[in-house]
C-alpha cells in the first residue's frame, strides 16, 4: 500500500469533499481521510509514504476529445501557427522540406488564413509549387478541416480537372476549373490515403513523447478520437510496458468494418485501453466556414449565400447510428453549427429506442455524444437534456475563435459555447481540447471556461461573459463528466474508496482563492476572478499519479 499525505485533497466526492491523505492499494484507492487514520488503516502493509508538502490535490484530469496521434505527430512536423501570410507559410514549409529525406511528404500545418494580413482568403498551390516542386506537401488548416496541397500531392492522389468532389467534401477550383490545392472536408481524404504511414514503432516513440507532455499537464487519461495509426501506437506503447495513462479509444468510420470483424464493442477492453464508440461527422468547422449554420455566413453583395457544409444528412446519420448500435457500438457525432446540432439531436431522438435495445442486448452503456456543440438553437438546448446527450465541448475554442466571432458574426440568438446552459438543461458535460487544434493543457481550458477572454487575460475581450462557468464546474467536466461520457463513472472521476487511484498535486489551488466566496462561488470583483483564473492557467503539476504510481514529478 502507498500513502500520499500532507495534502489538501479535493475529492470531488460529495460523501467526503476534503481530506489530507490518500491511501492506495495496487491501482485503486483504499481510503481517503486523515494521515494518522489512513496509516492505521494500512495496518503494517504500508510500503511507501509520499509527502505532497501541503499541495492541493484533485482527481486526474481527462481530455475528453483529443486527436492523439495527430498531436504526437504535430510535435515533429512543420508548425504554421505563427505565419501571418501565405508567403511566410510557404517559406516555413520550404525550410522544413529541406530537412527531410528524399521521398518523405511534408505534413503538419495548423495554418490560419483568418489571421493572415490583408484577409486574402485561403491559399493556393502556385507558391507551394514554386518553393517545393519535387515532393508532396499536404498541410492542415488550424481546425483540421481544410488541407492545403501542392501539385505533387494532388498528382499522387490522381486529382485533376476531371476529378469530381466527393460527397461531404469539395475540391476547390479556380475560374478555369483547375484544382487550387485546397481540399475541404471529405475531399481531403483523397490525399490523406496516399500519405505513407509512419512505422508502428516510430508511432509509439512519438506517442510516448506526447504522453510525457500530457502527464506533465495533469492529464491522466484521454479520449482519443484519432484512427488506426493512433490505436496501433498506443498498443505498441503498451506492449513495451510504457502505457502510463488511461486511453478511451474511439473509432473512425474507416475502421468500422475492422471493428465489426474483430468484435469491438463499446465498453470492451480494460481500465487502461477502453473501447469507446464510433466518431461520425455532421458538418465542418467555423474557421473553414464549413460549420453548418441556419443563417448565412457574411458574403459579398451579389454572391451566393453560404451556410456551411452538411457532411451527413439526418437520414444518413440515423442509418449510421443504427448500424453501429446493431454491433454494440455507441456514437460520438461532430457538430459545430447550430443546424448541424439540430439534425444530430433529431437523429438521436429517432434512434433512442434502438439505443436502449442495444444497451439491453449487449449489456453495456452506450452513451450518446455530440462533439463540440459550439452553436445551438435555443429550443435545442433543452433537447440535449431531454435526450440525455453528452455535450463534449472544448472551452479553448471559445477564446481561440474570438477573431472569427467578430468577423463571421453568428446569429446572436444562438447559444454559443453555452456550457453552463447545457449543463443546467440536464446535459452531461465533458471537456477536452480537440488537440492539436488547440493546446492540450487542461488548465488553460479551465481558464477559458472561467473568463471567456483571450489567453493573455484581458477582461475587455470576454465574449458573452454571462456564460462563464466556475472553476469547479470546469474541473468536474474534466473529471467526473469525462468519466460519464465514456461510461466509466463507477470507477473514475472522483477520489473515493474503490476508485482508480488517478490524481494530481498542483502548485495552485483551483478551488480556493482569497477573492472567492466558498459559499456562493462568486468573486468579490472582476480582478479577483481574473487573478484566480490566470493562476489556474499557469498552474504547474507537481505530481501525477495514475493507478497509484507516480508517473510524473517535478
Kinemage of the C-alpha trace (Angstrom):
@kinemage 1
@onewidth
@group {chain A} dominant
@subgroup {mainchain}
@vectorlist {calphas} color= white
{ca unk a 1} P 0.000 0.000 0.000
{ca unk a 2} L 1.131 3.570 -0.628
{ca unk a 3} L 0.185 6.642 1.438
{ca unk a 4} L 0.082 10.077 -0.197
{ca unk a 5} L -0.023 12.516 2.669
{ca unk a 6} L 0.320 16.160 3.757
{ca unk a 7} L -2.028 17.447 1.060
{ca unk a 8} L -5.230 19.447 0.631
{ca unk a 9} L -7.292 16.839 -1.182
{ca unk a 10} L -10.354 17.991 -3.126
{ca unk a 11} L -12.014 14.654 -3.761
{ca unk a 12} L -14.968 15.956 -5.833
{ca unk a 13} L -16.871 13.249 -3.943
{ca unk a 14} L -19.940 14.601 -2.115
{ca unk a 15} L -19.577 11.938 0.592
{ca unk a 16} L -16.232 13.380 1.712
{ca unk a 17} L -15.267 16.567 -0.162
{ca unk a 18} L -11.969 17.247 1.658
{ca unk a 19} L -9.179 15.113 3.049
{ca unk a 20} L -5.477 15.356 3.829
{ca unk a 21} L -4.278 11.980 2.576
{ca unk a 22} L -4.962 9.192 0.077
{ca unk a 23} L -4.170 5.531 0.706
{ca unk a 24} L -3.774 3.328 -2.359
{ca unk a 25} L -3.776 -0.434 -2.658
{ca unk a 26} L -2.430 -1.537 -6.009
{ca unk a 27} L -4.098 0.588 -8.681
{ca unk a 28} L -7.125 1.559 -6.566
{ca unk a 29} L -7.872 3.971 -3.735
{ca unk a 30} L -8.223 2.121 -0.446
{ca unk a 31} L -9.264 5.134 1.624
{ca unk a 32} L -9.171 8.931 1.886
{ca unk a 33} L -9.010 10.866 5.132
{ca unk a 34} L -6.528 11.943 7.791
{ca unk a 35} L -2.909 10.818 7.656
{ca unk a 36} L -2.932 9.033 11.022
{ca unk a 37} L -6.270 7.415 10.274
{ca unk a 38} L -5.011 6.037 6.961
{ca unk a 39} L -1.668 4.886 8.366
{ca unk a 40} L -3.619 2.885 10.941
{ca unk a 41} L -5.860 1.581 8.171
{ca unk a 42} L -2.795 0.217 6.365
{ca unk a 43} L -2.039 -1.894 9.467
{ca unk a 44} L 1.578 -2.737 8.728
{ca unk a 45} L 1.101 -3.166 4.980
{ca unk a 46} L 2.394 0.314 4.130
{ca unk a 47} L 5.203 0.084 1.563
{ca unk a 48} L 5.812 3.790 0.843
{ca unk a 49} L 4.805 7.232 2.061
{ca unk a 50} L 4.791 10.153 -0.385
{ca unk a 51} L 4.915 13.616 1.197
{ca unk a 52} L 2.994 16.081 -1.018
{ca unk a 53} L 4.195 19.060 1.047
{ca unk a 54} L 0.845 20.723 1.542
{ca unk a 55} L -0.058 20.762 -2.166
{ca unk a 56} L -3.651 20.895 -3.397
{ca unk a 57} L -4.700 17.544 -4.906
{ca unk a 58} L -7.547 16.893 -7.346
{ca unk a 59} L -8.657 13.890 -9.396
{ca unk a 60} L -6.598 13.331 -12.533
{ca unk a 61} L -7.891 15.357 -15.465
{ca unk a 62} L -9.115 13.667 -18.630
{ca unk a 63} L -9.163 15.180 -22.102
{ca unk a 64} L -12.498 14.004 -23.486
{ca unk a 65} L -11.664 14.876 -27.105
{ca unk a 66} L -8.068 14.572 -28.272
{ca unk a 67} L -6.579 13.509 -31.610
{ca unk a 68} L -3.667 11.697 -30.014
{ca unk a 69} L -1.583 10.586 -32.998
{ca unk a 70} L -2.184 13.860 -34.811
{ca unk a 71} L -0.996 15.691 -31.708
{ca unk a 72} L 2.035 13.450 -31.325
{ca unk a 73} L 2.973 13.905 -34.977
{ca unk a 74} L 2.425 17.663 -34.801
{ca unk a 75} L 5.280 17.865 -32.325
{ca unk a 76} L 7.606 16.587 -35.058
{ca unk a 77} L 6.128 18.284 -38.159
{ca unk a 78} L 6.002 21.792 -39.595
{ca unk a 79} L 4.066 24.281 -37.456
{ca unk a 80} L 2.480 27.218 -39.315
{ca unk a 81} L 0.556 28.842 -36.462
{ca unk a 82} L 2.877 31.832 -36.355
{ca unk a 83} L 2.710 32.535 -40.112
{ca unk a 84} L 0.946 35.809 -40.896
{ca unk a 85} L 0.823 35.484 -44.689
{ca unk a 86} L 0.780 32.813 -47.341
{ca unk a 87} L 4.365 33.731 -48.256
{ca unk a 88} L 5.539 33.242 -44.653
{ca unk a 89} L 3.793 29.875 -44.503
{ca unk a 90} L 5.402 28.741 -47.762
{ca unk a 91} L 8.824 29.879 -46.533
{ca unk a 92} L 8.420 27.768 -43.384
{ca unk a 93} L 7.230 24.773 -45.423
{ca unk a 94} L 10.204 25.031 -47.774
{ca unk a 95} L 12.661 25.285 -44.872
{ca unk a 96} L 11.140 22.216 -43.218
{ca unk a 97} L 11.152 20.292 -46.509
{ca unk a 98} L 14.898 20.797 -46.798
{ca unk a 99} L 15.390 18.849 -43.539
{ca unk a 100} L 13.575 15.750 -44.798
{ca unk a 101} L 14.977 12.681 -46.560
{ca unk a 102} L 14.021 12.192 -50.204
{ca unk a 103} L 10.524 10.833 -50.709
{ca unk a 104} L 9.122 11.971 -47.345
{ca unk a 105} L 5.959 14.060 -47.518
{ca unk a 106} L 5.675 17.452 -45.829
{ca unk a 107} L 2.944 17.177 -43.180
{ca unk a 108} L 1.688 19.155 -40.225
{ca unk a 109} L 0.438 22.713 -40.724
{ca unk a 110} L -2.160 24.359 -38.481
{ca unk a 111} L -2.181 27.460 -40.692
{ca unk a 112} L -4.900 30.036 -40.064
{ca unk a 113} L -5.606 32.259 -43.053
{ca unk a 114} L -8.166 34.156 -40.961
{ca unk a 115} L -5.163 35.699 -39.156
{ca unk a 116} L -3.132 36.464 -42.270
{ca unk a 117} L -2.504 40.081 -43.170
{ca unk a 118} L -4.874 41.585 -45.673
{ca unk a 119} L -7.583 38.971 -45.349
{ca unk a 120} L -6.522 37.294 -48.605
{ca unk a 121} L -8.648 34.188 -48.152
{ca unk a 122} L -7.463 30.619 -48.462
{ca unk a 123} L -4.079 29.917 -50.075
{ca unk a 124} L -3.357 28.060 -53.300
{ca unk a 125} L -0.773 25.800 -54.871
{ca unk a 126} L 1.178 28.312 -57.004
{ca unk a 127} L 3.642 29.490 -54.357
{ca unk a 128} L 3.928 25.970 -52.956
{ca unk a 129} L 4.728 24.509 -56.358
{ca unk a 130} L 7.440 27.106 -56.924
{ca unk a 131} L 9.018 26.547 -53.488
{ca unk a 132} L 8.596 22.756 -53.182
{ca unk a 133} L 8.123 21.247 -56.647
{ca unk a 134} L 9.682 17.851 -56.038
{ca unk a 135} L 7.942 16.337 -53.027
{ca unk a 136} L 4.280 16.182 -51.920
{ca unk a 137} L 3.078 18.817 -49.479
{ca unk a 138} L -0.189 18.356 -47.591
{ca unk a 139} L -0.634 20.644 -44.569
{ca unk a 140} L -3.737 21.087 -42.463
{ca unk a 141} L -5.566 24.261 -41.511
{ca unk a 142} L -5.700 25.015 -37.798
{ca unk a 143} L -9.142 23.385 -37.497
{ca unk a 144} L -8.058 20.254 -39.429
{ca unk a 145} L -10.949 20.615 -41.842
{ca unk a 146} L -9.043 22.009 -44.858
{ca unk a 147} L -5.953 20.512 -46.495
{ca unk a 148} L -3.555 22.700 -48.488
{ca unk a 149} L -1.642 20.725 -51.107
{ca unk a 150} L 0.929 21.300 -53.810
{ca unk a 151} L 0.784 19.819 -57.285
{ca unk a 152} L 2.851 16.772 -56.316
{ca unk a 153} L 0.327 15.817 -53.616
{ca unk a 154} L -2.616 16.321 -55.978
{ca unk a 155} L -0.937 14.169 -58.631
{ca unk a 156} L -0.231 11.437 -56.079
{ca unk a 157} L -3.968 11.349 -55.340
{ca unk a 158} L -4.925 11.422 -59.024
{ca unk a 159} L -6.750 14.744 -58.655
{ca unk a 160} L -7.093 16.666 -61.915
{ca unk a 161} L -9.641 18.846 -63.710
{ca unk a 162} L -11.967 15.878 -64.220
{ca unk a 163} L -11.971 14.590 -60.625
{ca unk a 164} L -15.391 15.124 -59.014
{ca unk a 165} L -15.724 16.387 -55.448
{ca unk a 166} L -16.777 13.562 -53.115
{ca unk a 167} L -19.965 13.707 -51.087
{ca unk a 168} L -19.310 15.753 -47.976
{ca unk a 169} L -16.267 17.495 -49.415
{ca unk a 170} L -15.025 19.952 -52.015
{ca unk a 171} L -12.069 20.111 -54.372
{ca unk a 172} L -11.779 23.896 -54.631
{ca unk a 173} L -11.228 25.064 -58.216
{ca unk a 174} L -10.332 28.306 -59.934
{ca unk a 175} L -12.389 30.010 -62.650
{ca unk a 176} L -10.890 27.692 -65.281
{ca unk a 177} L -11.755 24.540 -63.333
{ca unk a 178} L -8.241 23.717 -62.119
{ca unk a 179} L -7.739 22.464 -58.560
{ca unk a 180} L -6.317 25.271 -56.427
{ca unk a 181} L -4.700 22.910 -53.908
{ca unk a 182} L -7.386 23.422 -51.281
{ca unk a 183} L -9.370 20.322 -50.285
{ca unk a 184} L -12.254 20.811 -47.874
{ca unk a 185} L -13.706 18.224 -45.504
{ca unk a 186} L -14.048 14.725 -47.055
{ca unk a 187} L -12.149 15.754 -50.199
{ca unk a 188} L -9.010 15.807 -48.040
{ca unk a 189} L -9.235 12.031 -47.643
{ca unk a 190} L -8.321 11.640 -51.342
{ca unk a 191} L -4.827 12.876 -50.466
{ca unk a 192} L -4.713 11.521 -46.910
{ca unk a 193} L -4.940 7.965 -48.232
{ca unk a 194} L -1.749 8.482 -50.214
{ca unk a 195} L 0.431 9.680 -47.341
{ca unk a 196} L 2.873 6.895 -46.352
{ca unk a 197} L 2.262 5.664 -42.817
{ca unk a 198} L 4.998 6.037 -40.237
{ca unk a 199} L 6.322 2.684 -38.944
{ca unk a 200} L 4.473 1.358 -35.892
{ca unk a 201} L 7.490 1.721 -33.615
{ca unk a 202} L 8.061 5.329 -34.695
{ca unk a 203} L 4.405 5.989 -33.901
{ca unk a 204} L 4.949 4.520 -30.438
{ca unk a 205} L 8.027 6.709 -29.940
{ca unk a 206} L 6.057 9.810 -30.852
{ca unk a 207} L 3.134 8.796 -28.640
{ca unk a 208} L 5.496 8.217 -25.719
{ca unk a 209} L 6.860 11.755 -26.075
{ca unk a 210} L 3.338 13.173 -26.236
{ca unk a 211} L 2.288 11.091 -23.214
{ca unk a 212} L 5.096 12.626 -21.143
{ca unk a 213} L 3.868 16.095 -22.093
{ca unk a 214} L 0.240 15.246 -21.251
{ca unk a 215} L 1.120 13.822 -17.836
{ca unk a 216} L 3.141 16.965 -17.082
{ca unk a 217} L 0.000 18.977 -17.911
{ca unk a 218} L -2.120 16.995 -15.444
{ca unk a 219} L -3.819 14.634 -17.869
{ca unk a 220} L -4.110 11.109 -16.522
{ca unk a 221} L -6.398 9.964 -19.323
{ca unk a 222} L -7.589 10.833 -22.815
{ca unk a 223} L -10.499 10.030 -25.086
{ca unk a 224} L -8.625 9.501 -28.343
{ca unk a 225} L -10.636 10.432 -31.446
{ca unk a 226} L -7.915 9.548 -33.978
{ca unk a 227} L -7.858 6.490 -36.213
{ca unk a 228} L -5.974 3.256 -36.783
{ca unk a 229} L -2.452 4.692 -36.537
{ca unk a 230} L -3.245 6.105 -33.119
{ca unk a 231} L -4.673 2.808 -31.931
{ca unk a 232} L -1.620 0.928 -33.154
{ca unk a 233} L 0.742 3.415 -31.496
{ca unk a 234} L -0.996 3.070 -28.130
{ca unk a 235} L -0.969 -0.721 -28.341
{ca unk a 236} L 2.713 -0.755 -29.326
{ca unk a 237} L 3.462 1.520 -26.378
{ca unk a 238} L 1.568 -0.826 -24.081
{ca unk a 239} L 3.465 -3.840 -25.404
{ca unk a 240} L 6.672 -2.052 -24.384
{ca unk a 241} L 5.288 -1.556 -20.878
{ca unk a 242} L 5.190 2.179 -21.471
{ca unk a 243} L 1.459 2.975 -21.249
{ca unk a 244} L 1.289 5.370 -18.291
{ca unk a 245} L -2.145 6.944 -18.765
{ca unk a 246} L -5.640 5.675 -19.457
{ca unk a 247} L -6.977 5.682 -23.010
{ca unk a 248} L -10.577 5.519 -24.195
{ca unk a 249} L -10.154 4.818 -27.892
{ca unk a 250} L -12.881 5.936 -30.290
{ca unk a 251} L -13.213 4.573 -33.829
{ca unk a 252} L -13.212 6.432 -37.136
{ca unk a 253} L -15.625 5.417 -39.888
{ca unk a 254} L -12.842 3.841 -41.954
{ca unk a 255} L -12.149 1.461 -39.031
{ca unk a 256} L -15.739 0.319 -38.669
{ca unk a 257} L -15.555 -2.827 -40.830
{ca unk a 258} L -12.412 -3.883 -38.979
{ca unk a 259} L -14.154 -3.264 -35.664
{ca unk a 260} L -17.122 -5.426 -36.630
{ca unk a 261} L -14.869 -8.267 -37.845
{ca unk a 262} L -12.803 -8.230 -34.659
{ca unk a 263} L -15.766 -7.964 -32.286
{ca unk a 264} L -15.029 -4.456 -30.968
{ca unk a 265} L -17.738 -3.351 -28.551
{ca unk a 266} L -18.159 -0.070 -26.731
{ca unk a 267} L -17.281 -0.798 -23.115
{ca unk a 268} L -14.793 -3.535 -24.014
{ca unk a 269} L -11.071 -3.503 -23.388
{ca unk a 270} L -9.890 -2.768 -19.865
{ca unk a 271} L -9.125 0.074 -17.475
{ca unk a 272} L -6.032 1.159 -19.426
{ca unk a 273} L -7.250 0.759 -23.006
{ca unk a 274} L -11.020 1.070 -23.038
{ca unk a 275} L -13.158 0.670 -26.156
{ca unk a 276} L -15.194 3.764 -26.986
{ca unk a 277} L -17.713 4.444 -29.726
{ca unk a 278} L -17.732 5.489 -33.377
{ca unk a 279} L -16.894 9.070 -34.364
{ca unk a 280} L -19.201 10.448 -37.065
{ca unk a 281} L -19.422 13.854 -38.744
{ca unk a 282} L -22.414 16.107 -39.336
{ca unk a 283} L -20.606 19.253 -40.539
{ca unk a 284} L -17.256 21.054 -40.742
{ca unk a 285} L -15.644 23.875 -38.761
{ca unk a 286} L -16.172 27.575 -38.151
{ca unk a 287} L -12.753 28.740 -39.384
{ca unk a 288} L -13.200 26.926 -42.691
{ca unk a 289} L -16.766 28.279 -42.917
{ca unk a 290} L -17.971 24.705 -43.275
{ca unk a 291} L -19.843 24.547 -39.948
{ca unk a 292} L -23.487 24.042 -40.971
{ca unk a 293} L -25.439 27.089 -39.810
{ca unk a 294} L -29.085 28.140 -40.083
{ca unk a 295} L -28.059 31.661 -41.136
{ca unk a 296} L -25.649 32.564 -43.913
{ca unk a 297} L -22.013 33.485 -43.457
{ca unk a 298} L -21.137 37.084 -44.414
{ca unk a 299} L -20.772 37.339 -48.176
{ca unk a 300} L -20.294 39.990 -50.826
{ca unk a 301} L -23.307 41.642 -52.453
{ca unk a 302} L -24.477 39.513 -55.344
{ca unk a 303} L -22.513 36.451 -54.214
{ca unk a 304} L -24.467 33.323 -53.310
{ca unk a 305} L -25.250 32.830 -49.642
{ca unk a 306} L -23.243 30.065 -47.950
{ca unk a 307} L -24.468 28.145 -44.912
{ca unk a 308} L -21.541 25.761 -44.447
{ca unk a 309} L -21.359 22.084 -45.310
{ca unk a 310} L -23.711 19.293 -44.332
{ca unk a 311} L -21.388 16.302 -44.394
{ca unk a 312} L -24.140 13.846 -43.460
{ca unk a 313} L -27.875 14.400 -43.663
{ca unk a 314} L -30.143 13.482 -40.790
{ca unk a 315} L -31.250 10.316 -42.597
{ca unk a 316} L -27.651 9.270 -43.207
{ca unk a 317} L -26.846 9.851 -39.529
{ca unk a 318} L -29.823 7.723 -38.475
{ca unk a 319} L -28.592 4.899 -40.704
{ca unk a 320} L -25.041 5.175 -39.378
{ca unk a 321} L -26.197 5.243 -35.753
{ca unk a 322} L -28.472 2.225 -36.212
{ca unk a 323} L -25.742 0.239 -37.955
{ca unk a 324} L -23.283 0.996 -35.153
{ca unk a 325} L -25.826 0.085 -32.467
{ca unk a 326} L -26.545 -3.239 -34.157
{ca unk a 327} L -22.934 -4.177 -33.362
{ca unk a 328} L -22.900 -2.798 -29.804
{ca unk a 329} L -21.041 0.379 -30.703
{ca unk a 330} L -22.123 3.809 -29.473
{ca unk a 331} L -21.597 7.054 -31.361
{ca unk a 332} L -19.955 10.444 -30.887
{ca unk a 333} L -21.004 12.899 -33.591
{ca unk a 334} L -19.140 16.060 -34.588
{ca unk a 335} L -21.486 19.055 -34.849
{ca unk a 336} L -20.370 22.690 -34.631
{ca unk a 337} L -23.004 24.717 -36.463
{ca unk a 338} L -26.477 25.142 -34.985
{ca unk a 339} L -28.194 23.436 -37.915
{ca unk a 340} L -25.807 20.500 -37.650
{ca unk a 341} L -26.566 20.182 -33.935
{ca unk a 342} L -30.281 20.334 -34.689
{ca unk a 343} L -30.017 17.444 -37.146
{ca unk a 344} L -27.859 15.331 -34.824
{ca unk a 345} L -30.305 15.797 -31.946
{ca unk a 346} L -33.147 14.765 -34.248
{ca unk a 347} L -31.181 11.712 -35.394
{ca unk a 348} L -30.562 10.744 -31.774
{ca unk a 349} L -34.250 11.216 -30.976
{ca unk a 350} L -35.205 8.921 -33.870
{ca unk a 351} L -32.797 6.232 -32.660
{ca unk a 352} L -33.498 6.461 -28.935
{ca unk a 353} L -35.356 3.150 -28.730
{ca unk a 354} L -32.671 1.449 -30.806
{ca unk a 355} L -30.073 2.715 -28.334
{ca unk a 356} L -31.979 1.315 -25.360
{ca unk a 357} L -32.436 -2.015 -27.117
{ca unk a 358} L -28.732 -2.220 -27.947
{ca unk a 359} L -27.746 -1.460 -24.342
{ca unk a 360} L -30.009 -4.275 -23.155
{ca unk a 361} L -28.806 -6.700 -25.834
{ca unk a 362} L -25.095 -6.107 -25.322
{ca unk a 363} L -25.175 -5.347 -21.592
{ca unk a 364} L -23.141 -2.150 -21.895
{ca unk a 365} L -23.682 1.570 -21.576
{ca unk a 366} L -23.785 3.287 -24.986
{ca unk a 367} L -23.504 6.978 -24.175
{ca unk a 368} L -24.569 9.308 -26.991
{ca unk a 369} L -22.271 12.277 -27.525
{ca unk a 370} L -22.184 15.427 -29.601
{ca unk a 371} L -18.647 16.659 -30.109
{ca unk a 372} L -18.147 20.442 -29.930
{ca unk a 373} L -21.788 21.686 -29.826
{ca unk a 374} L -20.485 25.226 -30.324
{ca unk a 375} L -23.687 26.816 -31.635
{ca unk a 376} L -27.073 25.568 -30.501
{ca unk a 377} L -30.542 26.865 -31.285
{ca unk a 378} L -32.328 27.983 -28.094
{ca unk a 379} L -35.003 25.285 -28.327
{ca unk a 380} L -32.328 22.637 -28.801
{ca unk a 381} L -30.594 23.435 -25.510
{ca unk a 382} L -33.445 21.719 -23.675
{ca unk a 383} L -33.369 18.792 -26.117
{ca unk a 384} L -29.807 17.981 -25.063
{ca unk a 385} L -31.039 17.405 -21.526
{ca unk a 386} L -34.282 15.695 -22.506
{ca unk a 387} L -32.428 13.172 -24.646
{ca unk a 388} L -29.519 12.792 -22.215
{ca unk a 389} L -26.946 13.693 -24.867
{ca unk a 390} L -23.404 14.268 -23.616
{ca unk a 391} L -22.176 17.725 -24.637
{ca unk a 392} L -18.494 17.025 -25.307
{ca unk a 393} L -17.046 20.535 -25.550
{ca unk a 394} L -13.717 22.351 -25.664
{ca unk a 395} L -13.556 25.702 -23.825
{ca unk a 396} L -10.403 26.819 -25.643
{ca unk a 397} L -12.426 27.007 -28.872
{ca unk a 398} L -14.374 29.938 -27.460
{ca unk a 399} L -11.331 32.117 -26.850
{ca unk a 400} L -9.402 30.969 -29.924
{ca unk a 401} L -12.448 31.857 -32.027
{ca unk a 402} L -12.712 35.435 -30.765
{ca unk a 403} L -11.403 36.820 -34.077
{ca unk a 404} L -13.750 34.554 -36.051
{ca unk a 405} L -16.761 35.577 -33.994
{ca unk a 406} L -16.021 39.216 -34.763
{ca unk a 407} L -15.599 38.547 -38.490
{ca unk a 408} L -18.307 35.937 -39.131
{ca unk a 409} L -20.945 37.362 -36.759
{ca unk a 410} L -23.000 34.242 -35.930
{ca unk a 411} L -26.652 34.851 -35.084
{ca unk a 412} L -26.750 36.397 -31.592
{ca unk a 413} L -29.848 34.393 -30.720
{ca unk a 414} L -27.840 31.159 -30.713
{ca unk a 415} L -26.445 29.630 -27.537
{ca unk a 416} L -22.734 29.977 -28.303
{ca unk a 417} L -20.232 27.898 -26.318
{ca unk a 418} L -23.041 27.618 -23.786
{ca unk a 419} L -21.500 25.157 -21.349
{ca unk a 420} L -23.482 26.314 -18.334
{ca unk a 421} L -26.837 26.463 -20.100
{ca unk a 422} L -26.444 22.949 -21.487
{ca unk a 423} L -25.485 21.621 -18.065
{ca unk a 424} L -28.420 23.454 -16.457
{ca unk a 425} L -30.722 21.824 -19.003
{ca unk a 426} L -29.531 18.423 -17.809
{ca unk a 427} L -26.942 17.641 -20.472
{ca unk a 428} L -23.892 15.815 -19.089
{ca unk a 429} L -20.845 17.986 -19.792
{ca unk a 430} L -17.406 16.629 -20.744
{ca unk a 431} L -14.429 18.872 -21.518
{ca unk a 432} L -11.436 18.315 -23.763
{ca unk a 433} L -9.069 20.223 -26.002
{ca unk a 434} L -9.558 18.966 -29.575
{ca unk a 435} L -5.760 18.921 -29.669
{ca unk a 436} L -3.813 19.558 -31.802
{ca unk a 437} L -6.417 22.066 -32.990
{ca unk a 438} L -5.956 23.626 -29.539
{ca unk a 439} L -3.162 23.142 -26.997
{ca unk a 440} L -3.893 20.184 -24.738
{ca unk a 441} L -3.227 21.978 -21.421
{ca unk a 442} L -6.442 21.481 -19.398
{ca unk a 443} L -5.707 24.380 -17.057
{ca unk a 444} L -5.823 26.797 -19.968
{ca unk a 445} L -9.215 25.262 -20.801
{ca unk a 446} L -10.424 25.883 -17.254
{ca unk a 447} L -9.203 29.495 -17.573
{ca unk a 448} L -11.187 29.810 -20.814
{ca unk a 449} L -14.339 28.450 -19.194
{ca unk a 450} L -13.988 30.852 -16.268
{ca unk a 451} L -13.265 34.020 -18.301
{ca unk a 452} L -14.245 33.563 -21.981
{ca unk a 453} L -11.418 36.057 -22.591
{ca unk a 454} L -8.214 35.898 -24.609
{ca unk a 455} L -5.452 33.715 -23.233
{ca unk a 456} L -3.423 36.778 -22.189
{ca unk a 457} L -6.019 37.645 -19.544
{ca unk a 458} L -7.622 40.840 -20.874
{ca unk a 459} L -11.135 41.168 -19.360
{ca unk a 460} L -12.166 43.530 -22.164
{ca unk a 461} L -12.019 40.659 -24.664
{ca unk a 462} L -14.506 38.465 -22.801
{ca unk a 463} L -17.144 37.019 -25.152
{ca unk a 464} L -20.622 36.880 -23.601
{ca unk a 465} L -19.278 36.902 -20.033
{ca unk a 466} L -22.706 35.975 -18.685
{ca unk a 467} L -21.956 32.459 -19.986
{ca unk a 468} L -18.854 31.948 -17.820
{ca unk a 469} L -18.792 28.933 -15.518
{ca unk a 470} L -16.913 28.246 -12.299
{ca unk a 471} L -13.574 26.518 -11.890
{ca unk a 472} L -15.369 23.726 -10.042
{ca unk a 473} L -17.798 23.145 -12.887
{ca unk a 474} L -14.926 23.074 -15.381
{ca unk a 475} L -12.972 20.642 -13.185
{ca unk a 476} L -15.986 18.366 -12.921
{ca unk a 477} L -16.365 18.376 -16.717
{ca unk a 478} L -12.706 17.286 -16.986
{ca unk a 479} L -13.114 14.524 -14.358
{ca unk a 480} L -16.500 13.042 -13.492
{ca unk a 481} L -18.016 14.447 -16.693
{ca unk a 482} L -15.386 12.812 -18.881
{ca unk a 483} L -15.832 9.576 -16.934
{ca unk a 484} L -19.588 9.626 -17.528
{ca unk a 485} L -19.138 10.333 -21.241
{ca unk a 486} L -17.155 7.091 -21.541
{ca unk a 487} L -19.449 5.052 -19.278
{ca unk a 488} L -16.682 4.843 -16.631
{ca unk a 489} L -18.202 6.930 -13.842
{ca unk a 490} L -18.324 3.940 -11.472
{ca unk a 491} L -14.535 3.649 -11.400
{ca unk a 492} L -13.004 7.066 -12.036
{ca unk a 493} L -13.593 10.830 -11.908
{ca unk a 494} L -13.521 11.328 -8.122
{ca unk a 495} L -11.318 10.318 -5.217
{ca unk a 496} L -13.114 7.735 -3.110
{ca unk a 497} L -12.517 4.181 -1.895
{ca unk a 498} L -12.602 1.671 -4.723
{ca unk a 499} L -11.986 4.240 -7.449
{ca unk a 500} L -8.928 4.254 -9.700
{ca unk a 501} L -6.002 5.958 -7.963
{ca unk a 502} L -5.544 8.717 -10.538
{ca unk a 503} L -4.815 12.175 -9.100
{ca unk a 504} L -2.547 15.198 -9.424
{ca unk a 505} L -0.876 17.597 -6.990
{ca unk a 506} L -0.591 21.272 -8.022
{ca unk a 507} L 1.169 24.444 -7.018
{ca unk a 508} L -2.137 26.369 -7.199
{ca unk a 509} L -5.444 25.551 -5.542
{ca unk a 510} L -8.091 25.702 -8.291
{ca unk a 511} L -10.962 25.754 -5.791
{ca unk a 512} L -9.696 28.211 -3.168
{ca unk a 513} L -8.811 31.883 -3.620
{ca unk a 514} L -8.951 34.919 -1.297
{ca unk a 515} L -11.423 36.652 -3.604
{ca unk a 516} L -13.734 33.599 -3.931
{ca unk a 517} L -16.721 33.202 -1.615
{ca unk a 518} L -16.763 29.469 -0.763
{ca unk a 519} L -20.492 29.531 -0.029
{ca unk a 520} L -21.784 31.285 -3.162
{ca unk a 521} L -18.938 30.590 -5.586
{ca unk a 522} L -18.884 34.287 -6.514
{ca unk a 523} L -15.821 36.511 -6.730
{ca unk a 524} L -15.616 39.848 -4.996
{ca unk a 525} L -14.541 41.566 -8.198
{ca unk a 526} L -13.632 41.024 -11.832
{ca unk a 527} L -9.990 41.457 -10.853
{ca unk a 528} L -10.288 38.647 -8.299
{ca unk a 529} L -11.847 36.344 -10.893
{ca unk a 530} L -9.084 37.004 -13.416
{ca unk a 531} L -6.378 36.757 -10.782
{ca unk a 532} L -7.579 33.259 -9.850
{ca unk a 533} L -8.222 32.207 -13.466
{ca unk a 534} L -4.742 33.296 -14.566
{ca unk a 535} L -3.169 31.452 -11.631
{ca unk a 536} L -5.025 28.306 -12.685
{ca unk a 537} L -3.989 28.854 -16.315
{ca unk a 538} L -0.348 28.883 -15.230
{ca unk a 539} L -0.612 26.017 -12.741
{ca unk a 540} L 2.270 23.543 -12.536
{ca unk a 541} L 1.707 19.841 -11.923
{ca unk a 542} L 3.983 18.734 -9.101
{ca unk a 543} L 2.945 15.075 -9.115
{ca unk a 544} L 0.745 13.000 -11.405
{ca unk a 545} L -0.223 9.535 -10.178
{ca unk a 546} L -2.031 7.019 -12.362
{ca unk a 547} L -3.040 3.663 -10.944
{ca unk a 548} L -1.410 4.610 -7.649
{ca unk a 549} L 2.038 5.006 -9.257
{ca unk a 550} L 3.784 8.353 -9.720
{ca unk a 551} L 4.116 8.851 -13.483
{ca unk a 552} L 5.333 12.469 -13.393
{ca unk a 553} L 7.038 14.547 -10.717
{ca unk a 554} L 8.823 17.893 -10.697
